[in-house]
């Protein structure tokens, strides 16, 4: 049985993740990353609301672009909730550790 390797050109990165230097005491880098993700989800929600309002008022917004904006906002929110669930689960696991 011969399995061919995955071609590097097929796999595309989701987006660049930039982590600058080492994390200072207090974890402000984690806070900044989390705040950036929340801001991005909030921006997607705002864009979706604006797209819906433009569609309903007849300002030239297409139905398919409106549905895509709403779906994108929904997916981003769902992903943020999954990240939150993982962070809470990790915190609970650390709190259960015996010292």
Secondary structure, DSSP 8 states (H G I E B T S, - for coil): -------TTT---S------SS--TT-HHHHHHHHHHHHHHHHHHHHHHHHHHHHHHTSS--HHHHHHHHHHHHHHHHHHHHHHHHHHHHHHHHHH---
